[in-house]
Amino acid sequence: MKILRLTLGLLFFCTLGCSEKKEMAQKYQLFVGTYTDGDSEGIYKFTFDTGTGVLSDQVLVAALPNPSFLKISLDKNHLYAVQETADFDSLEGGISAFKLKDGLLELQNSMGTGGAHPCHVSLSSDAQLVVSNYTGGNVAIFDLQSDGSLGNRQLIDHKVLDTVKAAHAHMGQFTKQGLFVADLGLDALKRYTLSSNEWKPAHQSSIDLPKGAGPRHFVFSQNQSYLYVINELNTTITVFEKDDEESFNPIQTVETLSSDFEGENACADIHLSLDGRFLYGSNRGENTLVIFSVDGSTGKLDLVGRESVKGNWPRNFTLDPSGNFVLVANQYSGNITIFERDIEKGTLQFLSETKLPSPVCLEFLD
């Protein structure tokens, strides 16, 4: 009789626990940008279930050439997508603004970016948008109209900053301290401040990295005291610390590759966990995500390990809104791989994959 009561009790708690877990599970919409020189047609939408860790309900929501980077507005009402081409308008790439409603995209307008092959877009908190033109070697800053559409454009030319190196703007981001732009060709992050409605060089106009580093993407700590830059060409991550004059100075550089890896590699994306305790970077070639723990008092990194992405050529990756999963866009193998994240250790465990030709950018609508 005691055994029967114990068994029934265990079944009750298991059922209760499973029920609670099911109730806590949420579904999010995921938008995926792709390259369209193969079987892909543009921007796709999926549903991501945090209860199962599975993507489903694939649908094409916008036919667009090479929408390789996407960004959703803070109010969740608009999505912006680059057109990474050189033939949008007079040897330029393009940027498109969409109205986002009920998971569908309605085109508002498209404009030339002033340079070829735009590869990144981000937004400010006060109605501006910045596009990085990789081949064009310049940066386009757009004012956004009250309806979210694209308005006036300012161009910042990086080609005039160095007569030896070839400028390749790769990522721009607005912060409380101004606009930061990673230029892979110039081996530097360029800084700008807003003055008389125009962006101009800041007091620390350039955050320089070693020759051949190739800074690609970057991320700030939550309090913006530390800056983490992933360098595509020399496969490192450099940590910068902000001083009393709000200049950033290097304090650490770490390798992203295993010491026994012998092939070619190019780093791509970088993200911090929501709590700031772990940092992740993608290796294209080794085909891994490298994982570091972050020292909360110094900002410095300690290696946790590496995880195979279960695909080839990981570009953009992202943490889901819950912070419990990491999703990776593997361009060459045509799959999005999903990992469950140990929030205490930072480690990753492979769960599932979804096939999609040439995925490049993953953007959650949370």
Backbone torsions as a table, in degrees:
resi	resn	phi	psi	omega
1	MET	NA	-41.5	178.8
2	LYS	-62.8	-39.7	179.3
3	ILE	-62.9	-40.8	179.5
4	LEU	-62.5	-45.3	179.3
5	ARG	-63.0	-40.4	179.2
6	LEU	-63.9	-42.5	179.5
7	THR	-63.1	-44.9	179.2
8	LEU	-63.1	-38.2	178.9
9	GLY	-63.9	-43.7	179.1
10	LEU	-63.7	-40.9	178.1
11	LEU	-62.8	-38.5	179.6
12	PHE	-63.3	-47.5	-178.4
13	PHE	-68.5	-35.8	177.6
14	CYS	-64.0	-44.6	179.7
15	THR	-63.6	-41.6	178.6
16	LEU	-63.0	-45.2	-179.5
17	GLY	-63.1	-44.2	179.4
18	CYS	-64.3	-37.7	179.2
19	SER	-65.3	-42.6	179.6
20	GLU	-63.9	-41.8	179.8
21	LYS	-62.4	-41.4	179.3
22	LYS	-63.7	-40.1	179.7
23	GLU	-66.5	-33.7	-178.9
24	MET	-75.6	-23.9	-179.2
25	ALA	-63.1	139.7	179.2
26	GLN	-127.8	161.5	176.2
27	LYS	-117.3	132.9	-178.7
28	TYR	-123.9	151.4	174.1
29	GLN	-88.5	133.5	179.1
30	LEU	-119.4	125.6	176.2
31	PHE	-102.4	136.9	-174.1
32	VAL	-124.9	122.9	173.3
33	GLY	-90.5	148.1	-173.8
34	THR	-138.9	169.5	164.5
35	TYR	-94.6	138.6	-171.9
36	THR	-110.7	23.4	177.5
37	ASP	-84.7	4.3	176.8
38	GLY	-127.1	-123.5	-176.1
39	ASP	-90.0	-9.9	179.8
40	SER	-78.0	153.9	-176.3
41	GLU	-117.9	-8.8	-179.2
42	GLY	157.0	-129.0	-177.8
43	ILE	-98.1	131.0	-179.6
44	TYR	-115.8	155.1	176.0
45	LYS	-123.1	140.0	175.7
46	PHE	-128.1	166.8	167.9
47	THR	-109.0	128.4	177.9
48	PHE	-109.1	125.2	-178.6
49	ASP	-102.6	115.5	-179.0
50	THR	-75.2	-10.4	175.9
51	GLY	-79.1	-33.1	-177.8
52	THR	-112.3	-17.3	-175.9
53	GLY	69.0	31.3	-175.1
54	VAL	-120.2	140.6	171.3
55	LEU	-91.8	141.0	179.7
56	SER	-149.1	179.6	173.0
57	ASP	59.2	46.5	178.7
58	GLN	-64.5	132.6	177.0
59	VAL	-149.0	139.7	173.9
60	LEU	-77.7	120.7	-177.1
61	VAL	-107.8	-13.9	176.3
62	ALA	-158.4	122.4	173.9
63	ALA	-84.7	116.1	-172.5
64	LEU	-153.0	140.8	179.4
65	PRO	-74.4	124.2	174.3
66	ASN	46.9	57.4	174.4
67	PRO	-78.5	76.3	-168.0
68	SER	-83.0	-11.4	174.6
69	PHE	-146.6	137.0	-176.1
70	LEU	-125.8	154.3	173.0
71	LYS	-149.3	131.7	177.4
72	ILE	-98.8	139.4	-177.5
73	SER	-67.7	160.0	-177.9
74	LEU	-61.7	-32.4	179.7
75	ASP	-84.4	0.5	176.6
76	LYS	66.2	18.2	-177.9
77	ASN	-101.8	-6.8	-176.1
78	HIS	-142.5	149.3	173.4
79	LEU	-127.6	137.9	179.8
80	TYR	-119.6	137.3	-176.1
81	ALA	-136.7	132.5	173.5
82	VAL	-76.4	157.8	167.0
83	GLN	-115.2	98.6	-173.2
84	GLU	-79.0	77.5	-179.3
85	THR	-136.9	179.4	174.0
86	ALA	-122.4	13.5	-175.1
87	ASP	-131.2	26.5	175.5
88	PHE	-68.0	-48.4	-179.2
89	ASP	-161.2	107.2	175.3
90	SER	54.4	59.3	176.0
91	LEU	66.2	24.9	177.8
92	GLU	-110.5	163.2	165.2
93	GLY	-90.2	-175.3	-177.1
94	GLY	-134.4	164.8	173.7
95	ILE	-135.6	134.9	-177.5
96	SER	-121.0	139.9	176.2
97	ALA	-107.6	131.7	179.0
98	PHE	-122.7	143.8	168.7
99	LYS	-85.5	134.4	-175.7
100	LEU	-111.2	117.4	-179.1
101	LYS	-147.1	126.5	179.2
102	ASP	54.0	36.4	177.1
103	GLY	78.0	5.0	-179.9
104	LEU	-110.3	153.6	-179.2
105	LEU	-111.3	130.1	176.4
106	GLU	-118.9	117.9	-177.1
107	LEU	-63.4	130.2	175.7
108	GLN	-98.4	-58.0	173.8
109	ASN	-163.1	164.4	177.2
110	SER	-132.6	146.1	179.7
111	MET	-140.9	156.3	174.0
112	GLY	-70.7	147.6	-176.9
113	THR	-95.0	-2.2	177.7
114	GLY	82.5	4.8	179.1
115	GLY	-163.5	160.2	-176.1
116	ALA	-81.8	149.0	173.2
117	HIS	54.5	61.1	172.7
118	PRO	-63.3	133.4	-171.7
119	CYS	-124.0	-1.6	-177.6
120	HIS	-156.9	146.6	175.9
121	VAL	-141.7	140.6	173.8
122	SER	-146.7	167.5	-171.8
123	LEU	-122.9	151.4	172.1
124	SER	-94.5	174.7	177.6
125	SER	-86.6	-3.3	-178.1
126	ASP	-129.0	50.8	167.4
127	ALA	65.5	45.0	169.1
128	GLN	-133.6	158.4	-177.3
129	LEU	-136.6	138.9	179.7
130	VAL	-121.8	134.2	178.6
131	VAL	-119.7	134.4	177.7
132	SER	-101.4	120.4	179.5
133	ASN	-96.3	107.8	-172.4
134	TYR	-66.2	-59.5	-179.7
135	THR	-71.3	-34.2	180.0
136	GLY	-67.3	-23.3	179.1
137	GLY	65.7	29.6	179.0
138	ASN	-143.9	175.6	-175.3
139	VAL	-127.4	133.7	178.1
140	ALA	-111.3	128.2	178.4
141	ILE	-116.2	121.2	-178.4
142	PHE	-108.1	138.6	165.1
143	ASP	-78.8	142.0	177.1
144	LEU	-101.4	134.2	178.5
145	GLN	-72.2	168.8	-177.6
146	SER	-61.5	-24.9	178.5
147	ASP	-91.9	5.6	178.2
148	GLY	90.7	-4.7	-179.8
149	SER	-77.4	167.0	-176.8
150	LEU	-78.8	137.7	-179.8
151	GLY	-121.0	-135.4	-176.1
152	ASN	-61.4	152.0	-176.1
153	ARG	-125.9	135.3	169.6
154	GLN	-114.2	136.7	177.9
155	LEU	-108.5	135.7	173.0
156	ILE	-116.5	118.2	-174.4
157	ASP	-93.4	116.6	177.0
158	HIS	-85.5	-15.1	-177.4
159	LYS	-64.3	-26.2	-177.7
160	VAL	-84.2	-4.4	-175.4
161	LEU	-83.7	-17.1	-177.5
162	ASP	-151.0	127.0	-177.5
163	THR	-88.9	-6.5	-178.2
164	VAL	-105.7	-49.2	-177.6
165	LYS	-86.0	153.8	177.3
166	ALA	-95.3	121.6	-177.9
167	ALA	-68.9	137.2	175.1
168	HIS	-142.0	85.0	178.3
169	ALA	-62.9	132.1	-173.8
170	HIS	-124.3	-25.2	178.8
171	MET	-159.2	135.6	173.3
172	GLY	-122.5	146.9	177.5
173	GLN	-149.4	133.1	175.0
174	PHE	-84.6	138.8	174.8
175	THR	-136.5	179.9	175.3
176	LYS	-65.1	-20.8	-178.9
177	GLN	-96.0	5.1	178.1
178	GLY	122.5	-152.3	-178.2
179	LEU	-110.1	128.5	176.5
180	PHE	-112.2	135.9	178.9
181	VAL	-131.8	122.1	175.3
182	ALA	-83.3	126.1	176.8
183	ASP	-117.0	107.9	-176.2
184	LEU	-63.1	-36.9	-177.8
185	GLY	-75.0	-32.2	-178.0
186	LEU	-90.9	-2.2	-179.5
187	ASP	54.3	47.4	-176.9
188	ALA	-159.8	157.1	164.2
189	LEU	-102.0	124.6	177.9
190	LYS	-95.0	139.8	-176.8
191	ARG	-115.1	140.6	-179.0
192	TYR	-134.6	151.3	177.1
193	THR	-127.0	148.9	-177.8
194	LEU	-84.4	123.1	-179.6
195	SER	-140.4	122.3	-178.8
196	SER	51.7	45.7	176.7
197	ASN	65.7	17.3	175.4
198	GLU	-131.6	146.3	177.2
199	TRP	-86.4	124.5	-177.2
200	LYS	-130.2	159.7	-178.7
201	PRO	-53.6	136.5	-179.7
202	ALA	-82.9	177.7	-177.7
203	HIS	-62.4	-38.3	169.0
204	GLN	-101.3	88.9	-170.4
205	SER	-73.1	-21.7	-176.3
206	SER	-144.2	129.5	171.9
207	ILE	-103.3	103.9	-169.5
208	ASP	-88.9	144.4	175.0
209	LEU	-119.5	166.9	-178.9
210	PRO	-60.2	151.6	178.4
211	LYS	-57.2	130.4	179.4
212	GLY	84.4	6.4	179.5
213	ALA	-69.0	-48.0	179.3
214	GLY	72.4	59.7	179.1
215	PRO	-59.1	130.7	-173.9
216	ARG	-114.9	-61.8	178.3
217	HIS	-127.3	163.5	180.0
218	PHE	-151.2	163.2	178.4
219	VAL	-147.7	145.3	178.1
220	PHE	-100.6	149.7	168.9
221	SER	-65.1	164.3	-174.8
222	GLN	-59.1	-37.8	179.1
223	ASN	-88.9	3.8	177.8
224	GLN	61.1	23.2	175.6
225	SER	-84.0	-22.3	-178.5
226	TYR	-126.2	145.3	-178.9
227	LEU	-126.1	128.7	-178.2
228	TYR	-116.2	121.7	-175.5
229	VAL	-117.7	126.5	175.1
230	ILE	-96.6	127.8	-174.3
231	ASN	-103.4	116.3	-173.6
232	GLU	-64.3	-42.3	-167.1
233	LEU	-85.1	-38.4	179.3
234	ASN	-102.4	12.0	173.6
235	THR	49.1	57.3	177.3
236	THR	-135.0	167.1	168.5
237	ILE	-122.9	128.7	-179.9
238	THR	-109.6	133.8	179.1
239	VAL	-103.4	130.3	176.6
240	PHE	-117.0	145.8	176.9
241	GLU	-117.5	139.0	179.9
242	LYS	-81.8	134.4	178.2
243	ASP	-97.4	-173.1	-175.7
244	ASP	-66.7	-19.9	178.5
245	GLU	-96.2	10.8	-179.8
246	GLU	64.0	27.3	169.8
247	SER	-95.4	150.6	-179.3
248	PHE	-105.6	131.0	-176.8
249	ASN	-125.5	139.7	-177.3
250	PRO	-69.6	137.6	178.2
251	ILE	-125.3	-14.2	-178.0
252	GLN	-164.7	144.0	170.3
253	THR	-132.8	130.4	-178.1
254	VAL	-125.1	150.0	176.3
255	GLU	-78.6	147.6	177.0
256	THR	-98.7	-15.8	-173.6
257	LEU	-99.7	153.6	171.0
258	SER	-68.4	145.9	-176.5
259	SER	-64.5	-21.4	-179.2
260	ASP	-98.1	6.4	177.2
261	PHE	-80.3	131.7	-173.4
262	GLU	-116.6	-6.2	-176.4
263	GLY	-86.2	-175.4	175.6
264	GLU	-78.8	145.8	-178.8
265	ASN	-146.3	148.1	174.8
266	ALA	-140.1	118.2	179.0
267	CYS	-69.4	157.5	-177.2
268	ALA	-131.9	-78.6	-167.5
269	ASP	-112.3	164.0	-177.6
270	ILE	-149.5	137.1	179.4
271	HIS	-148.2	148.6	170.4
272	LEU	-98.7	148.1	171.3
273	SER	-65.5	162.3	-175.6
274	LEU	-60.5	-32.7	180.0
275	ASP	-88.3	-0.8	177.3
276	GLY	75.3	7.4	-175.0
277	ARG	-85.9	-19.9	-177.0
278	PHE	-135.9	145.7	179.2
279	LEU	-123.7	138.8	-176.9
280	TYR	-124.9	143.9	176.5
281	GLY	-140.0	149.9	-177.6
282	SER	-104.0	137.3	176.7
283	ASN	-110.6	117.1	175.2
284	ARG	-94.8	114.0	-174.9
285	GLY	128.7	-66.3	169.4
286	GLU	-67.2	-24.9	177.4
287	ASN	58.1	55.2	179.5
288	THR	-136.0	163.1	160.6
289	LEU	-103.6	124.1	175.4
290	VAL	-90.0	141.6	-173.2
291	ILE	-122.9	128.3	176.6
292	PHE	-124.7	146.7	166.5
293	SER	-89.2	150.9	-177.5
294	VAL	-111.7	125.1	176.4
295	ASP	-72.5	119.6	-175.4
296	GLY	-66.0	-22.6	-177.4
297	SER	-96.1	-28.3	-177.4
298	THR	-112.8	-16.8	-177.0
299	GLY	79.4	-3.2	-175.8
300	LYS	-78.7	162.5	-172.4
301	LEU	-108.3	143.9	171.3
302	ASP	-127.3	133.9	-177.3
303	LEU	-66.4	129.7	172.1
304	VAL	-97.4	-44.0	179.8
305	GLY	160.6	-167.7	179.2
306	ARG	-134.0	150.5	178.8
307	GLU	-131.4	129.0	175.2
308	SER	-59.9	138.5	-179.9
309	VAL	-83.5	-1.4	-179.6
310	LYS	57.3	38.5	179.2
311	GLY	-170.9	-171.7	-175.5
312	ASN	-124.3	124.6	174.1
313	TRP	72.2	66.8	179.0
314	PRO	-69.1	118.7	178.1
315	ARG	-92.4	-113.2	177.1
316	ASN	-70.2	145.0	168.8
317	PHE	-137.4	166.9	-176.4
318	THR	-152.4	153.2	168.5
319	LEU	-91.0	140.4	178.3
320	ASP	-71.1	165.7	-175.9
321	PRO	-58.9	-24.8	178.7
322	SER	-79.7	-18.5	-177.0
323	GLY	80.0	4.5	-176.3
324	ASN	-94.9	-8.8	-176.5
325	PHE	-135.3	151.8	171.9
326	VAL	-122.7	131.5	178.6
327	LEU	-116.6	137.3	-173.9
328	VAL	-123.3	131.1	175.6
329	ALA	-94.6	108.8	-179.6
330	ASN	-98.8	105.0	-170.4
331	GLN	-63.6	-52.7	-171.8
332	TYR	-74.7	-34.6	-179.8
333	SER	-85.0	-8.2	175.8
334	GLY	63.3	48.0	177.5
335	ASN	-148.2	153.0	172.1
336	ILE	-109.2	119.8	-177.9
337	THR	-104.4	145.7	-172.7
338	ILE	-122.2	130.8	-178.3
339	PHE	-124.7	140.9	170.6
340	GLU	-86.9	138.3	-174.4
341	ARG	-107.7	129.9	172.5
342	ASP	-79.4	110.4	-172.2
343	ILE	-70.9	-18.2	178.7
344	GLU	-90.2	-34.4	-177.3
345	LYS	-103.2	-19.7	-178.4
346	GLY	82.9	-5.1	-175.5
347	THR	-76.6	165.0	-174.7
348	LEU	-123.5	144.4	176.0
349	GLN	-129.1	124.5	-178.2
350	PHE	-63.9	135.6	179.6
351	LEU	-115.0	-53.0	-172.8
352	SER	-162.4	174.4	176.3
353	GLU	-142.3	156.0	175.2
354	THR	-130.8	132.1	-179.2
355	LYS	-80.7	135.5	173.9
356	LEU	-160.1	128.9	-178.1
357	PRO	-64.3	129.2	171.2
358	SER	50.1	53.2	175.0
359	PRO	-72.1	141.9	-176.1
360	VAL	-128.4	-43.1	-172.9
361	CYS	-131.4	137.2	-179.5
362	LEU	-119.7	125.4	-177.9
363	GLU	-136.2	116.0	-180.0
364	PHE	-83.5	142.0	166.3
365	LEU	-100.1	101.7	-174.7
366	ASP	-102.1	NA	NA
